[in-house]
Amino acid sequence: MFHTINLHTSSSSYDIIFGEELLENIHLIKAIKNIKPTKVLVLSDTVVGPLYANTMLQSLKQMDIDCQLYTVPSGENSKSLAVFQEVVGYMLEQGFDRKSLIIALGGGVVGDLGGFVAASFMRGIPFVQVPTTILAHDSSVGGKVAINHPLGKNTIGAFHQPLAVVYDMNTIKTLPKEQIASGVAEIVKHAHIHRPELNHWLIENYHKIEQLDNKSLATMLYKSCEVKAEIVSKDERETGVRAYLNFGHTIAHGIEGALGYGKIPHGIAVAIGMVSAALIGYQKGITPKHVLTHIIEINKALKLPIHLPESIDEQNVINYILHDKKNIGGQLTFVLLEELGKPAIIRGITTSEVLDALQQQKQL
Ligand SMILES: O=C(O)C(=O)C[C@@H](O)[C@H](O)[C@H](O)COP(=O)(O)O
């Protein structure tokens, strides 16, 4: 069972491939065969590596190429300059060169870190994304790669498109149940900004998604990646409409920074951030009341939170969003909804408007 989405951007064109037993057959992926790399680094983490790296290495060995595995600690803290330097140091010591290939095998953290190493190593080498979580269906597509700075999430990064995104549905079977909701939040986001009917499908099929039913997962991920690919193809480097994919992320990244990276799953923060954005839009007369209500109801139906964590200091969240990458000229910028499926980039939001919304969110 294979399905493929072709993503064409201004700088490249590649396939997002969904199937089963793709790890066992990674050596057959055209994008990998065609570049004939001198060496391959499989970058994974301490959770995914022990589960799947060996299967992939066995497949790559059939290409008679020197393949090595490097694993980083699982979790957001591996998206750091220190871990970035460790990976680059290992590659230099092991003789990787400009014809080498990186394969990022894991969730969003491994994909973002691996992609940024690929974007930077010797000024750039090719890489392949092999996502193994629901959340990573979003972060592995579109070429946004990055690590975190203490003052802001993903503030050290690049746009570096992968040669391919290879999604082996068998790897999702081992996804911890508590990570399902975090990944689904990005699908909810794609529905709110572009394909509202997707949320109704999600609610109808959520019981199967929670059981990690392969067919339902593949359908959900495919539909969500279609939205992602359509928007990225129009605006690869986020000069305009690609910012729509950042709906909910301004407050999400603020929450993640304020709590400490890794303390809250990214998708859970996004779910909360979408309610915040809807409240900001509603109080500014941009987002209709029915859209605000819909966003809250969808979160509840999918067991996603609507409140910020009780321990959080809202002012600290605001301190982080002052460094958000969408801000231009010091103007706080949010993606708000004028209607379901109709996002808008709104600049000049004031910190007091944000604080008011976060205070209101407590009362929901
Ligand atoms: O691909 C995009 O563009 C997105 O904004 C997708 C986000 O869901 C994703 O988390 C992205 O990595 C965040 O982008 P950032 O520019 O806020 O770091």
The ligand as an SDF file (V2000), in Angstrom:
LIG
                    3D

 18 17  0  0  0  0  0  0  0  0999 V2000
    5.9430   24.6650    8.1010 O   0  0  0  0  0  0  0  0  0  0  0  0
    5.6040   25.7660    8.5920 C   0  0  0  0  0  0  0  0  0  0  0  0
    5.7490   26.8760    8.0420 O   0  0  0  0  0  0  0  0  0  0  0  0
    5.0070   25.7860    9.9470 C   0  0  0  0  0  0  0  0  0  0  0  0
    4.8380   26.8450   10.5680 O   0  0  0  0  0  0  0  0  0  0  0  0
    4.6340   24.4570   10.5190 C   0  0  0  0  0  0  0  0  0  0  0  0
    4.7170   24.3990   12.0200 C   0  0  0  0  0  0  0  0  0  0  0  0
    3.6770   23.5050   12.4420 O   0  0  0  0  0  0  0  0  0  0  0  0
    6.0330   23.8230   12.5140 C   0  0  0  0  0  0  0  0  0  0  0  0
    5.9720   23.5400   13.9030 O   0  0  0  0  0  0  0  0  0  0  0  0
    7.2180   24.7370   12.2520 C   0  0  0  0  0  0  0  0  0  0  0  0
    8.4000   24.0500   12.5290 O   0  0  0  0  0  0  0  0  0  0  0  0
    7.2050   25.9740   13.1410 C   0  0  0  0  0  0  0  0  0  0  0  0
    7.7110   26.9940   12.3620 O   0  0  0  0  0  0  0  0  0  0  0  0
    8.4320   28.2790   13.0180 P   0  0  0  0  0  0  0  0  0  0  0  0
    8.7460   29.1410   11.8240 O   0  0  0  0  0  0  0  0  0  0  0  0
    7.4590   28.9100   13.9700 O   0  0  0  0  0  0  0  0  0  0  0  0
    9.6380   27.7740   13.7490 O   0  0  0  0  0  0  0  0  0  0  0  0
  1  2  2  0
  2  3  1  0
  2  4  1  0
  4  5  2  0
  4  6  1  0
  6  7  1  0
  7  8  1  0
  7  9  1  0
  9 10  1  0
  9 11  1  0
 11 12  1  0
 11 13  1  0
 13 14  1  0
 14 15  1  0
 15 16  2  0
 15 17  1  0
 15 18  1  0
M  END
$$$$
